[in-house]
Amino acid sequence: MNTLLRSLRLSACLLAVSLPSLGWAEGPECPTELFKSTKPVYEDTFDGGGALNAEFWEVRQSSTWTIKDGVLWGGPSSKEFQEKMLAKGDKAHAGFKPVIWLKKVPENFVCQMRVRYDGKAYQKGFPLFDLGHHIHTLTFSEKATTLTIKKDVESLPIESPLFAINQWHDVVIELKKGTIVLKIDGTKHVFESKNIDMTGQAQIDFKGIDGGACQIDSVRLWEGTADDAK
């Protein structure tokens, strides 16, 4: 009898521990305009500290990333690494800016995040989000947001929404073939182009400003069902 009671108590404890992860699948509602149905892929609020989840994140250019005070914080690479890359003639990959990849991004996706880029001033082409590596590049400046597709295939500048540096923003990005929905602090723009296509891609790149920082407070990623697209 005692053995049976212990087994029942253990089962109850295991169930209680598993409930939070089950709750997320039902829980925050996916803010989609493109898909009738979605399924959760990844969520992190970085509140627990500890090591970066290498299954979903890849640090690039030896930039410096750490989790502190509930925020994923990224800065430039070390001076030693920068000098080594400059000696090789590879300034573009010397880590002057924070760079990180969010991996396992579906071809049809919704990504919701709270994020900021810090720096002294905008640079030409930075900061940015890359939806697919150099496939759909969202670059930000003081007066424009620009979607560039495959570097030089198509350029779509808009005046709104804008992404100000040195302040937090709530961002939602949705993508399905032919369409990207971008929301920044509730202001929306819909990009439409036959060249929008994540086929064969599986990442979102975060790239900041030279000498600056990138901070990510939370990120949620869903897969949208292409057959159920609205």
C-alpha positions as CSV (number, residue, x, y, z in Angstrom):
1,M,0.0,0.0,0.0
2,N,2.8,2.4,0.9
3,T,4.5,1.7,-2.4
4,L,1.3,2.4,-4.3
5,L,0.8,5.7,-2.5
6,R,4.3,6.8,-3.3
7,S,3.8,5.9,-6.9
8,L,0.6,7.9,-7.1
9,R,2.2,10.9,-5.4
10,L,5.2,10.7,-7.8
11,S,2.8,10.6,-10.8
12,A,0.9,13.7,-9.5
13,C,4.2,15.6,-9.1
14,L,5.3,14.8,-12.6
15,L,2.0,15.9,-14.0
16,A,2.2,19.2,-12.1
17,V,5.7,19.8,-13.5
18,S,4.5,19.1,-17.0
19,L,1.5,21.4,-16.9
20,P,3.3,24.7,-17.7
21,S,4.7,23.3,-21.0
22,L,1.2,22.0,-21.9
23,G,-0.2,25.4,-21.1
24,W,1.9,27.2,-23.6
25,A,0.6,25.2,-26.4
26,E,-2.9,26.4,-25.5
27,G,-1.7,29.6,-24.2
28,P,-0.6,32.9,-25.5
29,E,-2.8,33.4,-28.5
30,C,-0.9,33.5,-31.8
31,P,-1.3,37.1,-33.2
32,T,-1.7,35.9,-36.8
33,E,-3.5,37.6,-39.7
34,L,-2.2,35.1,-42.4
35,F,-3.1,31.7,-41.0
36,K,-6.2,30.0,-39.8
37,S,-4.2,27.6,-37.7
38,T,-0.8,27.6,-36.1
39,K,1.3,25.4,-33.8
40,P,3.9,26.6,-31.3
41,V,7.6,25.9,-32.2
42,Y,9.6,27.8,-29.5
43,E,9.2,30.3,-26.7
44,D,11.7,32.0,-24.4
45,T,11.4,34.9,-21.9
46,F,15.0,34.4,-20.6
47,D,13.7,34.8,-17.0
48,G,15.5,31.6,-15.8
49,G,19.0,32.9,-16.8
50,G,21.5,30.1,-17.5
51,A,22.9,29.1,-20.8
52,L,21.6,30.0,-24.2
53,N,19.4,27.3,-25.9
54,A,21.8,26.2,-28.6
55,E,19.1,24.1,-30.2
56,F,17.4,27.4,-31.4
57,W,20.2,30.0,-31.2
58,E,23.5,30.3,-32.9
59,V,26.0,33.1,-32.0
60,R,27.8,34.5,-35.1
61,Q,31.1,36.4,-35.7
62,S,32.1,35.6,-32.1
63,S,29.9,38.4,-30.8
64,T,29.3,38.4,-27.1
65,W,25.9,37.1,-25.9
66,T,24.7,36.5,-22.4
67,I,21.4,36.2,-20.5
68,K,21.0,38.6,-17.6
69,D,18.1,40.2,-15.7
70,G,15.6,38.3,-17.9
71,V,17.1,39.6,-21.2
72,L,19.2,38.0,-23.9
73,W,21.9,40.7,-24.4
74,G,24.4,40.8,-27.3
75,G,27.4,43.0,-27.9
76,P,30.5,43.1,-30.2
77,S,33.2,40.5,-30.4
78,S,36.5,40.8,-28.4
79,K,39.2,43.2,-29.7
80,E,41.4,40.1,-30.2
81,F,38.9,38.5,-32.6
82,Q,38.4,41.8,-34.4
83,E,42.1,42.3,-35.0
84,K,42.5,38.7,-36.2
85,M,39.7,39.1,-38.8
86,L,41.0,42.5,-39.9
87,A,44.4,40.9,-40.4
88,K,42.7,38.3,-42.7
89,G,41.0,41.2,-44.6
90,D,37.5,40.2,-43.5
91,K,36.1,43.3,-41.8
92,A,32.5,42.3,-42.7
93,H,32.7,39.3,-40.3
94,A,34.9,40.8,-37.6
95,G,32.1,41.0,-35.1
96,F,32.0,44.8,-34.7
97,K,28.2,44.4,-34.2
98,P,26.1,41.8,-32.3
99,V,24.9,39.0,-34.6
100,I,22.8,36.0,-33.7
101,W,20.6,33.5,-35.6
102,L,17.2,32.1,-34.4
103,K,17.1,28.7,-36.0
104,K,14.4,26.1,-36.8
105,V,12.2,28.8,-38.3
106,P,9.4,27.3,-40.4
107,E,8.8,28.3,-44.0
108,N,5.4,29.7,-43.0
109,F,5.8,31.4,-39.6
110,V,4.7,33.9,-37.0
111,C,7.3,35.4,-34.8
112,Q,6.4,37.7,-31.9
113,M,9.2,39.4,-29.9
114,R,10.1,42.3,-27.7
115,V,13.5,43.6,-28.9
116,R,15.7,46.7,-29.1
117,Y,18.8,47.7,-30.9
118,D,21.2,50.2,-29.1
119,G,23.8,52.3,-30.7
120,K,25.1,55.9,-31.3
121,A,23.4,56.2,-34.7
122,Y,21.9,54.1,-37.5
123,Q,24.4,52.7,-40.0
124,K,23.7,52.2,-43.7
125,G,21.8,48.9,-43.8
126,F,21.8,48.4,-40.0
127,P,20.2,47.4,-37.7
128,L,18.2,44.6,-39.4
129,F,16.3,41.4,-39.3
130,D,17.0,38.8,-41.9
131,L,14.2,36.4,-42.7
132,G,16.2,33.6,-44.2
133,H,19.9,34.3,-44.6
134,H,20.1,37.3,-47.0
135,I,16.7,36.4,-48.4
136,H,14.2,38.9,-47.0
137,T,16.2,41.7,-45.2
138,L,14.3,44.2,-43.1
139,T,16.6,47.2,-42.5
140,F,15.8,50.2,-40.4
141,S,16.7,53.9,-40.6
142,E,15.5,57.1,-39.1
143,K,12.9,57.8,-41.8
144,A,12.3,54.4,-43.5
145,T,11.9,50.7,-43.2
146,T,13.1,48.7,-46.2
147,L,12.5,45.1,-47.3
148,T,15.3,44.0,-49.6
149,I,14.8,40.6,-51.3
150,K,17.9,38.5,-52.1
151,K,20.2,41.5,-51.9
152,D,19.3,43.0,-55.2
153,V,16.2,41.3,-56.6
154,E,13.7,43.8,-55.2
155,S,13.7,46.7,-52.8
156,L,10.5,47.9,-51.0
157,P,11.0,51.0,-48.8
158,I,8.1,52.2,-46.6
159,E,7.7,55.2,-44.3
160,S,5.8,53.2,-41.6
161,P,6.2,51.4,-39.3
162,L,9.6,52.6,-38.1
163,F,12.0,51.0,-35.7
164,A,13.7,53.5,-33.4
165,I,17.1,52.6,-31.9
166,N,17.7,52.8,-28.1
167,Q,14.2,51.8,-27.2
168,W,12.1,48.7,-26.8
169,H,9.7,47.6,-29.5
170,D,7.0,44.9,-29.7
171,V,7.4,43.3,-33.1
172,V,5.3,40.7,-34.9
173,I,6.5,39.2,-38.3
174,E,4.4,36.8,-40.3
175,L,5.6,35.2,-43.5
176,K,4.0,33.0,-46.1
177,K,4.9,32.7,-49.8
178,G,4.1,36.0,-51.4
179,T,3.4,38.0,-48.2
180,I,5.1,39.4,-45.2
181,V,3.2,41.2,-42.4
182,L,5.3,43.5,-40.2
183,K,3.9,45.0,-37.1
184,I,6.0,47.4,-34.8
185,D,4.2,48.6,-31.7
186,G,0.9,47.9,-33.3
187,T,1.5,49.7,-36.6
188,K,1.3,47.4,-39.5
189,H,2.5,47.1,-43.1
190,V,1.9,44.2,-45.5
191,F,4.6,43.5,-48.1
192,E,3.4,41.5,-51.1
193,S,5.7,40.2,-53.8
194,K,6.1,37.0,-55.9
195,N,9.7,37.0,-54.7
196,I,8.8,36.4,-51.0
197,D,9.5,32.8,-50.4
198,M,11.2,31.0,-47.4
199,T,11.6,27.7,-49.2
200,G,14.9,26.1,-48.0
201,Q,15.4,28.7,-45.3
202,A,15.1,28.2,-41.6
203,Q,16.4,31.2,-39.6
204,I,15.9,34.8,-38.6
205,D,19.2,36.8,-38.3
206,F,19.5,39.6,-35.8
207,K,22.3,42.1,-36.7
208,G,22.9,45.3,-34.8
209,I,25.0,48.4,-35.1
210,D,28.8,48.6,-34.8
211,G,29.8,49.0,-31.2
212,G,26.1,48.7,-30.1
213,A,23.9,46.1,-28.5
214,C,20.9,43.9,-29.3
215,Q,18.5,43.0,-26.5
216,I,15.8,40.4,-26.7
217,D,13.3,40.3,-23.8
218,S,11.1,37.6,-25.2
219,V,10.5,35.6,-28.4
220,R,7.6,33.3,-29.5
221,L,7.6,31.4,-32.7
222,W,4.8,29.5,-34.4
223,E,4.4,27.5,-37.6
224,G,1.5,28.5,-39.8
225,T,-0.3,25.8,-41.8
226,A,0.0,26.8,-45.5
227,D,-3.1,24.9,-46.4
228,D,-5.1,27.0,-43.9
229,A,-3.7,30.4,-45.0
230,K,-6.4,33.1,-44.8
